[in-house]
Amino acid sequence: MNEYLHKECIKLLKNNPKWESERTALRPLPTTRFDGARYKEVKVNRYSMIQFETNRYSVPTIHVEDKVTVKATADEVTILSKGTIIANHPRIYERYQEQINFDHYLELLLQKSRALGNTKVYKPHSLAHVYEQYRRVLNSRSPKGNREFVKILMLHRYLYMHLTFLTDYLQKTF
């Protein structure tokens, strides 16, 4: 429909002698793209969450009590601290919802590993089934099974970050 409307407008403009004089008076388009995002400064609460509109989004626990900037676009909420992106979430349009990234809480869970099974940030169905199986095996072998499980997840994050960096580097080099 948009293409049809655009073509019809072009046809009408070609037959209109006033269009050429109007076109010369128009200013050129800006060279930089318009940033249609909404920015807001918020404070990270003690649960490592920020509130934007009626919804809450997680951030890494090291930012508790910090003031951060929320950049909200139509489909994404990006949280920045001192100009650096610390979290990205899909934007929620329902009301009173939460978007929690389990990875943001790993350092805290390492300190309080016994709380892993009772916290709302750990949702076994959000990870591959093998992770929950492995956590259960670790717990059956040792009272520190949850702690070992969190260490494995932290190692997974570390390796993922470095492999991503290496892949990007190799793609740019070759």
C-alpha positions in Angstrom: 0.0 0.0 0.0 2.9 2.4 0.9 4.6 1.7 -2.4 1.4 2.4 -4.4 0.8 5.6 -2.5 4.4 6.7 -3.1 4.1 6.1 -6.8 0.8 7.9 -7.1 2.3 10.9 -5.2 5.3 11.0 -7.6 2.9 10.9 -10.6 0.9 13.9 -9.2 4.1 15.9 -8.5 5.4 15.3 -12.0 2.3 16.9 -13.5 2.4 19.9 -11.0 4.6 22.9 -12.2 4.6 24.3 -8.6 6.5 21.3 -7.3 9.8 22.3 -9.0 9.8 25.8 -7.4 8.8 24.3 -4.1 11.5 21.6 -4.3 14.3 24.2 -4.7 13.1 26.0 -1.5 13.3 22.8 0.6 16.2 22.4 3.0 18.4 19.3 2.5 17.9 16.3 4.8 20.2 16.1 7.9 23.4 14.1 7.5 23.0 12.4 10.9 20.1 10.0 11.5 17.5 11.1 14.0 17.7 9.4 17.3 14.1 8.5 18.1 15.0 7.1 21.6 13.7 8.3 24.9 16.3 8.9 27.6 15.8 8.9 31.3 18.1 8.9 34.3 17.1 6.3 37.0 18.6 4.8 40.1 19.3 1.0 40.4 17.5 -0.4 43.4 18.8 -2.9 45.9 17.5 -5.8 43.9 19.7 -4.7 40.9 16.7 -3.5 38.9 15.7 -0.3 37.3 12.2 0.9 36.7 11.2 2.3 33.3 7.6 3.2 33.0 5.8 0.5 34.9 8.2 -2.3 34.2 11.5 -3.4 35.8 14.7 -4.5 34.0 17.8 -6.1 35.6 21.3 -4.7 35.6 24.6 -6.3 36.9 24.7 -6.3 40.7 27.8 -4.1 40.8 25.6 -1.2 39.8 23.3 -1.3 42.8 22.5 2.2 44.1 24.1 3.8 41.0 22.4 6.3 38.8 22.2 5.0 35.2 20.7 6.2 31.9 17.9 4.3 30.2 17.7 4.6 26.4 14.4 3.3 25.3 13.6 2.7 21.6 10.5 1.1 20.2 11.8 -2.4 20.7 14.7 -2.3 23.1 15.7 -0.9 26.5 19.4 -0.2 26.9 20.9 0.8 30.2 24.1 2.8 30.3 26.5 3.7 33.1 28.9 6.6 32.3 28.3 6.1 28.6 29.0 2.4 28.6 26.2 -0.2 27.9 25.7 -2.4 31.0 22.5 -4.1 30.0 20.2 -4.7 27.0 16.6 -6.0 27.2 13.7 -6.3 24.8 11.2 -3.6 25.6 8.1 -4.7 27.5 4.8 -3.0 26.7 2.6 -4.8 29.2 2.3 -3.3 32.7 4.1 -4.4 35.9 6.4 -6.9 34.2 10.0 -7.8 34.9 12.8 -8.6 32.5 15.5 -10.5 34.4 18.9 -11.6 33.0 20.3 -14.4 35.2 23.8 -13.5 34.2 23.5 -10.1 36.0 23.3 -12.0 39.3 26.1 -14.5 39.0 28.6 -12.6 41.3 25.9 -12.3 44.0 24.9 -15.9 43.7 28.5 -16.9 44.1 28.5 -15.3 47.5 25.1 -16.6 48.4 25.0 -19.8 46.5 22.6 -21.6 48.8 19.9 -19.1 47.8 20.0 -20.3 44.1 17.1 -22.7 44.4 14.9 -20.1 46.2 15.6 -17.0 44.1 13.3 -15.7 41.3 16.3 -14.9 39.1 17.2 -18.6 38.5 14.6 -20.2 36.2 15.8 -23.7 35.3 13.7 -23.7 32.1 15.5 -20.6 30.8 18.8 -22.6 30.5 19.4 -25.8 28.5 18.0 -28.9 30.3 21.5 -30.3 30.8 22.5 -27.3 33.1 19.7 -28.2 35.6 20.6 -31.8 35.4 24.3 -31.0 36.1 23.3 -28.7 39.0 21.3 -31.5 40.6 24.3 -33.9 40.3 26.6 -31.3 41.8 24.2 -30.8 44.7 23.9 -34.5 45.3 27.7 -34.9 45.6 28.5 -31.9 47.7 26.8 -29.2 49.9 28.7 -26.7 47.8 27.1 -27.9 44.5 25.3 -24.7 43.8 28.5 -22.7 44.3 30.3 -24.9 41.8 27.4 -24.6 39.4 27.6 -20.8 39.5 31.4 -20.9 38.9 30.7 -23.0 35.8 28.2 -20.4 34.6 30.7 -17.6 35.2 33.3 -19.6 33.3 30.8 -20.0 30.4 30.3 -16.3 30.3 34.0 -15.6 30.4 34.7 -18.0 27.5 31.7 -16.7 25.5 33.0 -13.0 25.8 36.5 -14.0 24.8 35.4 -16.2 21.9 33.1 -13.4 20.7 36.0 -10.9 20.8 38.3 -13.3 19.0 35.7 -14.0 16.3 35.1 -10.3 15.7 38.9 -9.7 15.6 39.4 -12.4 13.0 36.6 -11.3 10.9 38.0 -7.7 10.8 41.5 -8.9 10.1 40.8 -11.4 7.3 
